[in-house]
Amino acid sequence: MIHLVKEIREAVPFCLTLFFNTGEVVRVDMEGKLREWSVSRTASSGNCWTPIILSRSG
């Protein structure tokens, strides 16, 4: 079975609570990965921590 996100139940800074078509509810905390990417010299995601980029996401 393919697992598809059916609904985003909650969205708080750097964390999503997702409801899948299988009935499973998963909380995804992205803060650690974003911080890891922000220190990488090759990652363009380092810009994610600038206030301008963060204010556009809301």
N, C-alpha and C positions, 0 to 999 in steps of 0.2 A: 504494500500500500504506500502511496505517495503521501508524505506528511506536508500539508499546506497550512500556512497561517490563515486562520479563518477570521480572527479578530485580535486587535491589540487592546487588551483589557486595561492596561495602565502604562503610562509613559512618564517617567520622572527622569531627571538628569542622569544620563548614562545608563539607564536601566529600563528594560521593557518587560512587561508581563504579557506573554503571547498565549492565545488559545488556538490549538490546532484542530484540524478536521477529525482527528482521532479521539478527541475529547481530552487530550493531554494539555495541561497548563504548565508553561515553563517560564521562569524568571531569568532573563538574560542580563547579566551585569557586564557592561562593556567598558567600564572605567579603567580596569587594569590593562586591557589590551590597547586602548587608546593611549594611555600613558606610555606603554612600552613602545608603540609606534611613534610617539612624539619625540622620543630621544634617538630614533634611528635616523642616520644621515641620509638614507636612501628613501625613506617613507615621505610621501607628500602629505600624509595625514598629520604631520607635525603642526600644520596650520590649523587643525581642529581646535586647538586650545586658545586661539586668539579670540578676544571678545567680539570682534566683528563677525567671525564665522559662527560662533555660538549664538549670537543674537538672531542670525538669519534662520536658524533651525527651528525656532519656535513660532 
